[in-house]
Amino acid sequence: MSDHGATHVDSIYHISTKLGAKTIDELPLELFYTEAVCLDVSHVCPKTYIRKKDLEDALEKAGLTIKRGDAVLLYTATYNRLYPKFEYLTDYPGLDKEATYWLAGQGVVNIGIDAPSIDNPADRTYPAHTVCGERDILNTENLANLDKVAGKRFIFVCFPLKIRKGTGSPVRAVALLEE
C-alpha cells in the first residue's frame, strides 16, 4: 500500500526539513477534523500557478472568509476533467510561493486539492510544499467531488491511518454540510 497514493494527506515530516517534524502517527487528530472552505479556482490553466489574487477573488465571489484553523480546499476541476486519463498526473495548476505564504498567514492548517499535488507539476522546486513544510501545514491531495462544495463552508474530515513513522496516509475525505 502506498501512503501517498489515491486521496491522501502528507505528514509534516514528509514536507519539512526541520528536525523533529511529526510523522503521520504523531499528528493530533484535531488537525484532521476542521472547518473548511473550498475555493473555485477552476479557471486557472494547467501547469500554471494559482496566485494570491485567484484565492482572494474566489473568496470574494463566494462571500467567504478564511478563519485561523481552517482547511482550504482548492477546486481546480482537474479530477472532473481528467481522471482517470494519464494527463491527470501532469496537467493541473499548483500554488505559487506567495499564495501559499498568504494562506499560511491566514492560519490555515491544511491545504487540499483535487489534483496529485498542491504544486505546479512543471515546477520541480515545490514552492507550496516548501512553505507548508516551513509552517507545519498539512497537504491533502487527490481529492474528488470538490465541485459539490466549491464556494461553501463546511466541516472537513480526513482522518489518516495510524501508520508508524508514516510520511503520509490514505484518507477518506468527507465534507459535512449544514442543511
N, C-alpha and C positions, 0 to 999 in steps of 0.2 A: 504494500500500500504506500502510495506517495503522500507525504504530509503537505505537499504543495500542488496537488492535482485537484481537478474539479473545483467546486466552491471551497475556499479555504481562507484561513487567517494566518498571517505571518506573526511569529513571536517577535518581541523586541530584539532578542538575541540574533535572529536571522538578519536584521537590517541595521544593527548598531555595531559600532567599533568600540563601544565603551566596555571596560572591564565590569563584570557583574550584571550585564544586561540579562533580563529574565527570559528563560525558556518558556514554552507554552504551558507547562505544568506548574510554573511558578507565578503565573499572572493571576490576579484576583478576578473572580467570576463577574464582579461588578462591571468590568470593562466590556463584557460581552452581552450585557442587558442594559441598554441605554436609550435615552430619547434620541431621535434622529430626524434629519431632513434629507430628502432626495432632490437633487438639483438637476434640471433638464439641461444638459449641455450637448444634446444630440446634434446640434448644428456644427459642432467642431469637427473638422475634417480628420480622417485617419492619418496617422504618422505626423501629426502636428501637436501643438500644445494647448491644453486647457489653461487659460490665463486667469489672473485675478479678476479682470473685468468680466469674463464669462461667468464666474461664480457670483459676483455682485449683481450682474444683470439677471441671472437665474433666480437669485433670492428676491430681488425687487419684483420681477414678473409674477412670482408665486406668492408674494406677500409674506415671506418667511424671514425669520432671523435665526442665527446660529447662537446657541447658548453654550456656555462652558460645560464640558462633559458630554456634549452631543457626539454622535457619529454623523458623518456626512457621506451620503452615497451619491455617486455620480452616474446619471443615466446618459450614456453615450450612444445607446441603441446598437452597440456592437453585437451583443448577443442576439437581438432580434433580427438584425440584418444578415449576420454571417454564420452563426452557429448552425451546423457542425462543419462548415467548409474549412479548408486549410487556412484561408485568409483570416479567419477568426483569430489565429495565433499571431498575425503580422500586421493587420490593418485596423488599428484603433488609435485614438489620441491618448495622451497622458498629461499629467500635471507638470507645469514648469516649476522651477525652484521658487519663484516669487509667490505663485499661487499657493504652494504648499506651506511656505512660511506664513502666509496670510491665514490659512486655515489653522495652523499651529497657534498663531496669535489669538485666534478666536476661542481657544481652549478645546479644540476637537480632540477626541481620544481614539477615533477610528475613522479611517477613510476607506470607503468601499467603492467598487467599480464593477460594471458589467463587461469586463474585458480581462485578459490574462494578467494585466499589471496596471498599477496606477501610473507607471512611467511610459513615456512615448517609446515605442519599440525601436525607433531609429536612433535614440539617444542612449548610448552604452555607458554614460556617466551616472545614470539612475538618479537624477536630481530629487525626485519625490521620495524614493526610498531613503536617500541620504538624509534629507530633512527629517523624515519620520524616525530614523534611527537616532538622530541627534536629540529629538524632542520626545521620544518614547511614545510614538503614535502607532497604533495598530494599522495594518492594511488588510482588508478583506477583498479578495479578488475572485473573478469568475462568477459574479452574481448573475441571476436571471430574473426576469419579470419586473425589472425596475420601472418599466413603463406604467405599471399598475400603481406605483407610489410616487412617481415624479411630481414634484410641486407640492408635496404633502409633508406633514409632521406626523410621527408615529413612534412606537417603541420598536427598537431593533434588537433582535435576539439572534446570537450566533455563537452558541456555546461550543468550545473546542473539545476534542477528546483529550484526556489527560495523558499525553504521550511523554514519558520521562525523557527530559532533556531535548524535547522536540523543538525544531526550528519553526514549526507551524502545525496546523491541524486542519483536516476537513471539517466543515461545519454544515449544519442545516440552518440556513438563514431564514428568518421569519420576521415579517412586519406585522405588528399588532396595531390596527387602526381603530379609532373611536368611531362609532356609528352615529 
